[in-house]
Amino acid sequence: MKVQLFESQGSGRAFIEGDNGTPAEMTWISGGKDHIIVDHTRVDESLRGTGAGKRLLDAIVTMASQRGLKIKPLCPFVVAMFRKYPEYSSISLHD
């Protein structure tokens, strides 16, 4: 289960490709020079319970960390993950 990243003009997505398309993806938009906003997660039923959503988030967290960006979680899944895993607190942008 390899996570790939794609960016274009102030937005991007982390995704996992499968034999029949893209069964999992997480999207973000630029929030300015210092942060991104993760706004959507979709994981197909076939990947539920496999950790696919966390893998997507970890790929985005790694990318943001490498660029010195914070993440504002808007997607309910990402909000829940930021609450569940304290290791994300250093990259979280709080209002």
C-alpha positions in Angstrom: 0.0 0.0 0.0 2.1 2.9 -1.3 1.0 6.4 -0.7 1.7 8.9 -3.5 1.5 12.7 -3.3 0.3 15.1 -6.1 0.3 18.9 -6.0 -1.0 21.5 -8.3 -1.6 25.3 -7.9 -2.1 25.5 -4.1 -3.7 22.2 -3.5 -2.8 18.6 -3.4 -3.6 15.1 -2.4 -2.2 12.0 -0.9 -3.6 8.8 -2.5 -3.3 5.1 -2.8 -3.9 3.6 -6.2 -5.5 0.2 -6.6 -6.3 -2.1 -9.4 -9.7 -0.4 -9.9 -8.8 3.2 -9.3 -8.0 5.2 -6.2 -9.5 3.6 -3.2 -8.1 6.1 -0.7 -7.3 9.8 -0.8 -6.8 12.8 1.5 -6.8 16.3 0.1 -5.4 19.7 1.2 -5.4 23.3 0.1 -2.9 26.0 0.8 -3.7 28.2 3.8 -1.0 30.7 3.1 2.7 30.7 3.4 2.8 28.8 6.7 0.1 26.1 6.6 -2.1 23.8 4.7 -5.7 22.8 5.4 -6.5 19.1 5.2 -10.1 19.2 4.1 -11.2 15.7 2.9 -10.5 12.0 3.4 -12.0 9.2 1.5 -11.2 5.5 2.2 -13.0 2.8 0.2 -14.8 0.1 2.2 -12.2 -2.4 0.8 -9.4 -0.6 2.8 -11.3 0.2 6.0 -9.4 -1.1 9.1 -6.1 -1.4 7.2 -4.6 1.9 8.5 -4.9 3.5 5.0 -6.2 6.8 6.4 -3.4 7.1 8.9 -0.9 6.3 6.2 -2.3 9.1 4.1 -2.1 11.5 7.0 1.4 10.5 7.9 2.5 11.2 4.3 1.0 14.7 4.5 2.5 15.3 7.9 5.9 14.3 6.7 5.7 16.5 3.6 4.4 19.5 5.7 7.2 19.0 8.3 9.9 18.9 5.7 8.6 22.3 4.4 8.1 23.9 7.8 4.3 24.0 7.4 1.6 23.5 10.0 -1.6 21.6 9.3 -5.0 22.9 10.1 -7.3 19.9 10.3 -10.8 20.6 8.8 -11.7 17.0 7.8 -13.5 15.2 10.7 -11.2 12.2 10.3 -8.1 14.3 10.6 -9.5 16.3 13.5 -10.1 12.9 15.3 -6.6 11.7 14.4 -5.0 14.8 15.8 -6.9 14.3 19.0 -6.1 10.7 19.3 -2.3 10.9 18.5 -0.4 13.5 20.6 2.6 13.2 18.3 0.7 15.4 15.7 0.4 18.3 18.2 3.7 19.9 17.0 2.4 20.3 13.5 -1.2 21.2 14.3 -2.3 24.8 13.7 -4.8 25.8 16.4 -7.2 28.6 16.0 
